């Protein structure tokens, strides 16, 4: 059992790290996906890399929640289920739907993402499993829970829809990149990133806890720069890219 003050020191430190590195990740393009490069060291198959780097968010979160000291009441089981739905898809389903035969990613990125997911899985799973106490059933009627779960489910639906559009841009056997259309792609270049920010902001709102806020902060710090880099890449790659399409937030950014 970790001393609560030590645990919260870890969480506050994790948030501080996110804020400190934000200017750096705005500048440095993470070298995976369309931005893959050999300059970051050895490469690994991208599907295997996805499974490895996302696995802590699935398995370690489940471990810390299920084997925590709390008596789990109904409300925490909702939080657990929503988290597991997202990461079961992200870890065990999404990578194998990708039509990216022969694509690679740097081992460095896999290791960094593995550690990132491990920390987030620990702070959220441990808090909900051991430190949160019992969320009373009346929490289900709290405006924070209601707004948060609406945001999370909305983000999840947009995320799955956006992934589906991207996956089906290539016909079986095709390579290369195409301009995505339909759905929120008509308004922004990266609805998949936009939706994850909505999801985890919603999760932070519905749980109303510091570890979930830390994860939402990191999601924004990671995915806002990624969306801006994608948007710039699209405009540089396609001369006919829609001029009114924004990067991350419709009509704004």
C-alpha positions in Angstrom: 0.0 0.0 0.0 1.5 3.3 -1.1 1.2 6.3 1.3 -1.5 8.6 -0.2 0.8 11.6 0.1 3.5 9.8 -1.9 0.9 8.8 -4.5 -0.3 12.3 -4.9 3.2 13.6 -5.2 3.7 11.2 -8.1 0.6 12.4 -9.8 1.4 16.1 -9.4 4.9 15.4 -10.7 3.4 13.6 -13.7 1.3 16.6 -14.5 4.3 18.9 -14.1 6.3 16.8 -16.5 3.5 17.1 -19.1 3.4 20.8 -18.9 7.2 21.1 -19.1 7.6 19.0 -22.2 4.6 20.5 -24.0 6.7 23.1 -25.9 9.1 20.3 -26.9 6.5 18.0 -28.4 5.0 21.0 -30.3 8.4 21.2 -32.1 9.5 17.5 -32.3 7.5 15.3 -34.7 7.1 11.8 -33.2 8.5 9.4 -35.8 5.8 6.8 -36.3 2.9 6.4 -38.8 3.4 8.8 -41.8 6.3 10.4 -40.0 8.3 7.2 -39.5 12.1 7.7 -39.8 15.1 5.5 -39.2 16.9 8.3 -37.3 15.4 7.1 -34.0 17.1 3.7 -34.1 15.9 0.1 -34.9 12.4 -0.5 -36.2 9.7 -3.0 -35.3 6.6 -4.2 -37.1 4.0 -1.5 -36.4 1.2 -3.9 -35.5 3.4 -5.6 -33.0 4.6 -2.3 -31.7 1.0 -1.1 -31.2 0.1 -4.2 -29.1 3.2 -3.9 -27.0 3.0 -0.1 -26.3 -0.8 -0.1 -25.5 -0.8 -3.3 -23.4 0.0 -1.7 -20.0 -3.1 0.5 -20.3 -5.2 -2.6 -20.6 -3.5 -5.2 -18.4 -1.9 -3.0 -15.7 -4.9 -0.9 -15.2 -7.0 -4.0 -14.8 -4.5 -5.5 -12.3 -4.3 -2.4 -10.1 -8.1 -1.9 -10.1 -9.1 -5.6 -9.5 -6.5 -6.3 -6.9 -6.8 -3.0 -5.0 -8.0 -2.8 -1.4 -11.3 -1.1 -2.2 -14.6 -2.8 -2.1 -15.7 -2.1 -5.6 -19.2 -0.6 -5.7 -21.3 -0.2 -8.9 -20.0 3.2 -9.9 -16.3 2.3 -10.1 -17.2 -0.7 -12.2 -18.6 1.7 -14.7 -15.3 3.6 -14.9 -13.5 0.3 -15.2 -15.7 -0.9 -18.0 -15.4 2.2 -20.0 -11.6 2.2 -19.7 -11.4 -1.4 -20.7 -13.7 -1.0 -23.7 -11.4 1.7 -25.1 -8.2 -0.1 -24.5 -9.4 -3.6 -25.5 -10.1 -2.0 -28.9 -6.9 0.0 -28.9 -4.7 -2.9 -27.9 -6.2 -6.1 -29.3 -8.5 -5.0 -32.2 -7.3 -1.8 -33.8 -3.8 -2.9 -34.7 -5.0 -5.9 -36.6 -7.5 -3.9 -38.6 -4.7 -1.7 -40.0 -4.0 -2.1 -43.7 -0.3 -1.3 -43.3 1.6 -4.4 -44.5 5.3 -4.0 -44.0 5.0 -0.7 -42.1 7.4 -0.2 -39.2 7.9 2.0 -36.2 11.0 2.8 -34.0 11.5 0.6 -31.0 12.3 3.8 -29.1 8.7 5.0 -29.6 7.3 1.7 -28.5 9.4 1.8 -25.3 8.4 5.4 -24.6 4.7 4.8 -25.2 4.9 1.6 -23.1 6.3 3.6 -20.1 3.7 6.4 -20.7 0.8 3.9 -20.6 2.3 2.1 -17.6 2.3 5.3 -15.5 -1.2 6.3 -16.5 -2.5 2.8 -15.9 -0.9 2.7 -12.5 -2.1 6.1 -11.2 -5.7 5.6 -12.4 -6.0 1.9 -11.6 -4.4 2.3 -8.2 -6.5 5.3 -7.3 -9.8 3.6 -8.4 -8.8 0.3 -6.9 -7.3 1.4 -3.6 -7.7 5.1 -2.8 -11.0 6.4 -4.1 -13.2 5.1 -1.4 -16.7 4.3 -2.5 -18.5 6.3 -5.1 -22.1 6.4 -3.8 -24.8 5.4 -6.2 -26.1 9.0 -6.0 -22.9 9.9 -8.0 -24.8 8.6 -11.0 -27.0 11.7 -10.8 -24.3 14.2 -10.3 -23.9 16.7 -13.2 -20.2 15.9 -13.4 -20.8 12.2 -13.9 -23.6 12.9 -16.4 -21.6 15.4 -18.5 -18.5 13.2 -18.3 -20.1 10.0 -19.5 -21.8 11.8 -22.3 -18.4 13.2 -23.4 -16.7 9.9 -23.0 -19.2 7.9 -25.1 -19.4 10.7 -27.7 -15.6 10.7 -28.0 -15.5 6.9 -28.2 -18.1 6.8 -31.0 -16.2 9.6 -33.0 -12.9 7.7 -32.4 -14.2 4.4 -33.8 -15.9 6.1 -36.7 -12.7 8.1 -37.6 -10.5 4.9 -37.3 -12.9 3.1 -39.6 -12.7 5.9 -42.2 -8.9 5.9 -42.1 -8.6 2.2 -42.2 -10.9 2.0 -45.3 -9.1 4.7 -47.2 -6.8 1.9 -48.6 -8.3 -1.0 -50.4 -6.7 -4.4 -49.6 -3.2 -4.4 -51.1 -3.0 -0.6 -51.6 -0.2 1.5 -50.2 0.3 5.2 -49.9 -1.9 8.0 -48.4 -5.2 9.6 -49.3 -7.2 12.5 -48.2 -9.8 11.3 -45.6 -13.4 12.5 -46.1 -16.7 12.0 -44.5 -17.7 12.4 -40.8 -15.8 15.0 -38.9 -12.9 14.7 -41.4 -14.9 17.3 -43.3 -14.0 19.8 -40.6 -10.7 18.7 -39.1 -7.7 16.7 -40.1 -7.5 14.6 -36.9 -10.9 13.7 -35.5 -9.4 10.6 -34.0 -7.1 12.8 -31.8 -9.9 15.2 -31.1 -12.2 12.4 -30.0 -9.6 10.9 -27.6 -9.2 14.3 -26.0 -12.9 14.5 -25.5 -13.0 10.9 -24.1 -10.4 11.4 -21.4 -11.6 14.9 -20.5 -15.0 13.2 -20.0 -13.4 10.5 -17.9 -11.7 13.1 -15.7 -15.0 14.9 -15.3 -17.0 11.8 -14.5 -14.5 10.4 -12.0 -13.6 13.9 -10.6 -10.1 12.7 -9.5 -6.5 14.0 -9.9 -5.1 10.8 -11.7 -7.8 11.1 -14.4 -7.0 14.8 -14.8 -3.4 13.9 -15.2 -4.2 11.5 -18.0 -6.5 14.0 -19.7 -3.7 16.6 -19.5 -1.2 14.2 -21.0 -3.7 13.3 -23.8 -4.0 16.9 -24.7 -0.2 17.4 -24.5 0.5 14.4 -26.8 -2.3 14.7 -29.3 -2.6 18.4 -29.9 1.0 18.6 -31.4 0.4 15.3 -33.2 -2.7 16.8 -34.9 -0.9 20.0 -35.8 2.0 17.9 -37.4 -0.5 15.8 -39.3 -2.4 18.8 -40.6 0.8 20.4 -41.8 1.9 17.1 -43.5 -1.5 16.9 -45.3 -1.2 20.4 -46.6 2.4 19.9 -47.8 1.6 16.5 -49.4 -1.7 17.2 -51.1 -2.1 20.4 -53.3 -5.9 19.9 -53.3 -6.2 19.5 -49.5 -9.4 21.4 -48.3 -8.3 24.9 -47.3 -11.1 25.4 -44.7 -10.3 22.2 -42.8 -8.7 22.8 -39.4 -6.3 20.6 -37.6 -8.0 19.6 -34.3 -11.0 21.7 -33.4 -13.7 22.5 -36.0 -13.6 26.1 -37.1 -11.0 27.1 -34.5 -7.7 25.3 -34.5 
